[in-house]
Amino acid sequence: MKKLISLVLLLCLTLPLVISCSGGKADDTASTDESTAPVEKNVVLANGINASYKIVTPANCSDELTSTVTSLVSKLQQITKAPFKMESDGSETYVDSEGEIIIGSCKRNDTAKILDGTGYKDYKIAVTDKNIVLAAHTDEAAVNAVFKFMSFLSDELISFDDQSKTTTLLWKQDYSFIHENYSIKSMALNGNSLKDYTIIYPSLDMPEKNREYALELQMLIGTACGYFIPISDDSATASELEILIGKTNRAESTACAQALGSLEFVTTTVGNKLVLLGNGAYTTKKAIESFDTNMRLVSEELEEIDISRSLVDGYEANTKGDYRLMQYNVLVEFDGWGSGGKLTPSIDVRKEIVAAAILGYSPDVLVLCEFFDQWRQKLPPLLENEYTLVEGDRADGVSNRTPIMYKTDKFQLIDSGYTDIEKANGLINRRVVTWAVLKDKATGEKLVVFGTHLSSAQNPEGEADRIAEIKKIRTVIETVTANHTDGHVILMGDFNSYVGSSAYNSIETETGLTNVIKTLASAMKTVDYVFLDDTMTSENIILNYNNQTEFGSDHRPVVCDVKLK
């Protein structure tokens, strides 16, 4: 990061972020401040069958807030016998309004006036000259405000006039809920309160994902110290007090980005600005997490923030044999595949985790499964030109989704190809066996590597399909090795078969190869295997459950070091 430091210093000296903390553990207790002078008013809720107000909720509010407001509508209609309309706020700028019960953080001037100075978890209920306002920065606080307002709709505060048919709320005074026990009492950067800052995210580089991260940071700071910090993209005019997330167009972001490695992130201060930056979506998220960790762990004050990390750190990179092999199903980009919706399908988020695992373990040869078109476009640029992809493009123009990769400086590709093993054409996830003959540039040894991904259906028909596919794999292995009798045979892939199943047993029976991880207890939890012929032994086996790989794919990488006999 020497380059980063020098570039940043060209902009401005890194300056301290001063944080004063309460010194105690945060809790959920709070106080209510009703010291506001009473503003007793008779608020006519309805006149006969005509409601005096419509209810306005924030645009894109949470399901919980919508449900709670629906309960408020029902209660008002029960009390008044009048229909109350409920609508979502469609305003893009703050406007004046009249005859509204305004919920949360709608774009209304009354709301803005009441929210001014209100903490992140706080809320206020007020009756203005024209509206009833339940003001809160967040949907969660707005839910609490609605429940509190419904408690005011009690018999003793509601009056019904038989003659005029009007229903009146006897409003005593406005109400404020103030959450007092934020864990951090104040936060300042170079003497400037963080509440005066704006969170800026890039308008061109993954704006939706970076806005999501900006909202996450807003929540982290708000729940820690109560500040509600506004958010904008970098099309806004630059100001002195900004928190920059991702690759914004600000000079501070640009300087830091130029010094970052492909899988690194940085959390640093540049003058009066805070920069939280990675070279991709996942590393940017890690920069935000590192800031949050530092913010919450500090006891009294933090002299400075200047942290850089690489996702590659922490892997066991040293090979304990002649060659290191790796099998990795990286999960396609389609929502719900394999992970059951538990992981984001976005490769823009997951690609850095997968690349870090590959560069961290530094296998000589690897097989990838579910390597669809987005993976093919976005993963290789992160591998720093260390690997060559045996692409094996299909005759129908569809990319091979079970490719082999090898270290470019270590091997020469002698021969390669693929064979369809699916029982029918047209499947989106092509079942193939890919093969490559690799010659060690230093020793002349040959590795004959096969990669596959068997059918996935866990039923009798799927089991029969896998057994049929394994028989085809045996034929391919026999054909290829007949032309390369001096090669060491390796078969890797996602076999969708657990140890002991009929399909699994047929792999060893048909191919004569040995699964190097079947003796491990943890092998019972995987369907990804490495099979070797009898010219090799396994020296080191790693089934990865660390380094964030649980967020990269629904499969873990399998790593094996082998030694030639």
QUIJOKA-V959118 format. One record per residue. N is the residue number from 1. PHI is phi in radians with two decimals (NA if undefined). Layout:
n phi
N PHI
N PHI
//
This chain:
n phi
1 NA
2 -1.04
3 -1.10
4 -1.06
5 -1.08
6 -1.17
7 -1.17
8 -1.14
9 -1.14
10 -1.13
11 -1.45
12 -3.00
13 -1.12
14 -1.16
15 -2.01
16 -1.27
17 -1.81
18 -1.71
19 -2.19
20 -1.81
21 -1.98
22 -1.32
23 1.44
24 -2.12
25 -1.33
26 -1.23
27 -2.36
28 -1.71
29 -1.29
30 -2.67
31 -2.11
32 -1.92
33 -1.93
34 -1.97
35 -1.36
36 -1.02
37 -1.02
38 -0.94
39 -2.23
40 -1.04
41 -2.50
42 -1.70
43 -1.77
44 -1.33
45 -1.42
46 -2.74
47 -2.12
48 1.16
49 -1.63
50 -1.84
51 -1.26
52 -1.45
53 -2.35
54 -1.93
55 -1.84
56 -2.04
57 -1.92
58 -1.09
59 -1.10
60 1.00
61 -1.30
62 -1.20
63 -1.08
64 -1.11
65 -1.17
66 -1.02
67 -1.11
68 -1.16
69 -1.16
70 -1.05
71 -1.13
72 -1.11
73 -1.02
74 -1.07
75 -1.18
76 -1.08
77 -1.20
78 -1.15
79 -1.27
80 -1.72
81 1.15
82 -2.01
83 -1.37
84 -1.86
85 -1.47
86 -2.18
87 -2.48
88 -1.55
89 -1.18
90 -1.88
91 -1.39
92 -1.68
93 -2.20
94 -1.22
95 -2.32
96 -1.37
97 -2.62
98 -2.62
99 1.25
100 -2.23
101 -1.72
102 -1.71
103 -1.80
104 1.24
105 -1.96
106 -1.15
107 -1.40
108 -2.25
109 -1.11
110 -1.04
111 -1.12
112 -1.05
113 -1.14
114 -1.33
115 -1.30
116 -0.96
117 1.48
118 -1.46
119 -1.26
120 -1.04
121 -1.68
122 -1.44
123 -2.64
124 -2.36
125 -2.10
126 -2.50
127 -1.85
128 -1.69
129 -1.13
130 -2.16
131 -2.48
132 -1.90
133 -2.09
134 -1.94
135 -1.67
136 -2.75
137 -1.29
138 -2.02
139 -1.11
140 -1.08
141 -1.18
142 -1.13
143 -1.02
144 -1.10
145 -1.13
146 -1.13
147 -1.08
148 -1.13
149 -1.09
150 -1.12
151 -1.20
152 -1.37
153 -1.52
154 -1.64
155 -1.02
156 -1.28
157 -1.84
158 -1.95
159 -2.15
160 -2.10
161 -1.71
162 -1.10
163 -1.29
164 -1.56
165 1.06
166 -1.77
167 -1.91
168 -2.13
169 -1.66
170 -1.53
171 -1.41
172 -1.54
173 -2.88
174 -1.18
175 -2.26
176 -2.24
177 -1.89
178 -2.12
179 -1.44
180 -1.55
181 -1.70
182 -1.18
183 -1.19
184 -1.99
185 -1.35
186 -2.70
187 -2.53
188 -2.47
189 -2.03
190 0.97
191 1.48
192 -1.82
193 -1.07
194 -1.14
195 -1.19
196 -1.61
197 -1.53
198 -2.19
199 -1.48
200 -2.01
201 -2.16
202 -1.28
203 -1.51
204 -1.96
205 -1.68
206 0.77
207 -1.05
208 -1.15
209 -1.15
210 -1.22
211 -1.13
212 -1.02
213 -1.19
214 -1.09
215 -1.13
216 -1.12
217 -1.14
218 -0.97
219 -1.17
220 -1.07
221 -1.21
222 -1.10
223 -1.25
224 -1.40
225 -2.27
226 1.55
227 -1.29
228 -1.78
229 -1.76
230 -1.17
231 -2.17
232 -2.65
233 -1.50
234 -1.40
235 -1.33
236 -1.24
237 -1.06
238 -1.13
239 -2.23
240 -1.26
241 -1.88
242 -2.45
243 -1.88
244 -1.75
245 -1.91
246 1.32
247 -1.51
248 -1.31
249 -1.49
250 -1.32
251 -1.05
252 -1.11
253 -1.14
254 -1.08
255 -1.11
256 -1.19
257 -1.12
258 -1.14
259 -1.70
260 -1.40
261 -1.29
262 -1.12
263 -2.13
264 -1.93
265 -2.38
266 -2.41
267 -2.18
268 -2.65
269 -1.86
270 -2.28
271 1.09
272 -1.58
273 -1.90
274 -1.94
275 -1.98
276 -2.10
277 -2.54
278 -2.31
279 -1.50
280 -2.70
281 -1.12
282 -1.21
283 -1.19
284 -1.11
285 -1.07
286 -1.15
287 -1.11
288 -1.13
289 -1.10
290 -1.16
291 -1.14
292 -1.07
293 -1.06
294 -1.11
295 -1.09
296 -1.51
297 -1.51
298 -1.10
299 -1.58
300 -2.24
301 -2.66
302 -1.95
303 -1.08
304 -2.87
305 -2.08
306 -2.68
307 -2.05
308 -2.28
309 -2.46
310 -2.02
311 -1.15
312 -1.31
313 -1.04
314 1.77
315 -1.53
316 -1.58
317 -1.52
318 -1.37
319 -1.31
320 -1.87
321 -2.86
322 -1.39
323 -2.49
324 -1.93
325 -1.99
326 -2.55
327 -2.07
328 -2.61
329 -1.57
330 -1.64
331 1.21
332 -1.14
333 -1.55
334 -1.57
335 -1.04
336 1.58
337 -1.17
338 1.19
339 -1.42
340 1.14
341 1.47
342 -1.36
343 -1.98
344 -1.16
345 -1.29
346 -1.12
347 -1.25
348 -1.05
349 -1.50
350 -1.49
351 -1.08
352 -1.25
353 -1.17
354 -1.13
355 -1.08
356 -1.11
357 -1.12
358 -1.17
359 -1.20
360 -1.20
361 -1.42
362 0.93
363 -1.20
364 -1.35
365 -2.43
366 -2.51
367 -2.02
368 -1.99
369 -2.05
370 1.01
371 -1.54
372 -1.38
373 -1.06
374 -1.15
375 -1.07
376 -1.09
377 -1.36
378 -1.84
379 -1.42
380 -0.90
381 -1.08
382 -1.50
383 -1.61
384 0.98
385 1.08
386 -1.40
387 -2.15
388 -1.91
389 -1.65
390 -1.42
391 -1.27
392 0.96
393 -1.00
394 -1.40
395 -1.16
396 -1.48
397 1.53
398 -1.44
399 -1.20
400 -1.22
401 -1.70
402 -2.31
403 -1.47
404 -1.93
405 -2.19
406 -2.51
407 -1.19
408 -1.10
409 -1.41
410 -1.83
411 -2.19
412 -1.94
413 -1.39
414 -1.59
415 -2.79
416 -2.85
417 3.03
418 -2.64
419 -2.40
420 -1.21
421 -2.17
422 -1.28
423 -1.39
424 -2.54
425 -1.37
426 1.67
427 -1.23
428 -1.18
429 -1.78
430 -1.00
431 -1.65
432 -2.38
433 -2.06
434 -1.76
435 -2.44
436 -2.60
437 -1.81
438 -2.00
439 -1.90
440 -1.14
441 -1.11
442 -1.54
443 -1.92
444 1.47
445 -1.11
446 -1.94
447 -1.95
448 -1.84
449 -1.86
450 -2.12
451 -2.26
452 -2.65
453 -2.55
454 -1.44
455 -0.98
456 -1.84
457 -1.05
458 -1.67
459 -2.63
460 -0.97
461 -1.15
462 -1.11
463 -1.11
464 -1.13
465 -1.06
466 -1.11
467 -1.10
468 -1.14
469 -1.13
470 -1.12
471 -1.09
472 -1.18
473 -1.07
474 -0.98
475 -1.11
476 -1.11
477 -1.04
478 -1.10
479 -1.17
480 -1.21
481 -1.22
482 -1.11
483 -1.61
484 -2.46
485 -1.20
486 -1.63
487 -1.66
488 -1.60
489 -1.63
490 -2.29
491 -2.18
492 -2.29
493 2.84
494 -1.73
495 -1.66
496 0.84
497 -2.42
498 -1.46
499 -0.96
500 1.74
501 -1.30
502 -1.08
503 -1.14
504 -1.06
505 -1.06
506 -1.25
507 -1.07
508 -1.18
509 -1.12
510 -1.32
511 -1.64
512 1.31
513 -1.65
514 -2.04
515 -1.35
516 -1.33
517 -1.93
518 -1.16
519 -1.44
520 -1.42
521 -1.05
522 -1.21
523 -1.16
524 -1.19
525 -1.76
526 -2.20
527 -2.13
528 -1.74
529 -2.38
530 -2.15
531 -1.91
532 -2.21
533 -1.46
534 -1.44
535 -1.61
536 -2.38
537 -2.24
538 -1.56
539 -1.87
540 -2.81
541 -2.18
542 -2.23
543 -1.83
544 -1.37
545 -2.28
546 -2.26
547 0.95
548 1.21
549 -1.13
550 -1.14
551 -1.72
552 -1.56
553 -2.83
554 -1.43
555 -2.00
556 -1.77
557 -1.17
558 -1.92
559 -2.10
560 -2.48
561 -1.63
562 -2.16
563 -2.14
564 -1.31
565 -1.34
//
